Amino acid sequence: MSLPEREALPRYVAPLPAWVEDLGLRLAWLVVAINLVGTAFGFWYYGPQFSLTPAVMWPFVPDSPLATLFIACSIGAWKLGRPNEALNALAFFGCIKLGLWTPYALVAFFPEWGYVAWDPMFQFLFWSHLAMVLQAFVVHRYADFPVWAVAVATLWYTVDLVVDYFYPVVGDPHHTLIPVADAAPWAGVTALQIAALGAVLFTVLPLFLALSTRVEKLQLRLGGRLGRE
């Protein structure tokens, strides 16, 4: 399968060099496999939290593993010639939101996690989640982010945000367990509030970027059509 054309999008929505995007797309099946391994690890990592959460709310517990599953399915569907815009949007949102939130939380609550900076698990969690963000910025090569698909991703990650931090519906809040959740490491702001702040910001960011990518693509294509007339 030939690689999709790289449109002349501005850097704020397509920050990766062309060769990085091309490499990721050429190694699509390897990227899919790595993400599936990461998904399996993530479900194992969340095992203790599953045991504390009512089964009906389990879909809202493994945020990062679901994001890596979404990107694996998104890339795999494109590679098979059956791209799915809803999957593309969910992958984009999830990899940006969780790819940024986890390093943010690791730094914000360090060393309450019980890690030291050179701890292999700390390093793995930090850099593997940032790699999720890099993956997200390859999706634009084969996705158009139609408004309906962005709406699907916005709905899912808004509901996830609400039950994680504001109204759990069943049981306790379903966010990733954080250390000293009721402590106030930032001048009177609780750890839960710090985590929620990051989650809100990193939910709004991919919404802005997805819609901006849609607008920039439409402007390029409209400009191209007008130039041919």
Buried (B, 14 or more C-beta within 10 A) or exposed (E): EEEBEEBEBEEEBBEBEEEEBBEBBEEBEEBBEBBBEBBEBBBEBBEEBEEEBEEEBEBBBBBBBBBBBBBBBBBBBBBEEEBBBBBBBBBBBBBBBBBBBBBBBBEBBBEBBEBEEEBEEBEEBBEBBEBBBBBBBBBBBBBBBBEEBBEBBBEBBEEBBBBBBEEBEEEEBBBBEBBEBEBEBEEEEBBBEBBBBBBBEBBBBBBEBBBBBBEBBEEEEEEEEEEEE
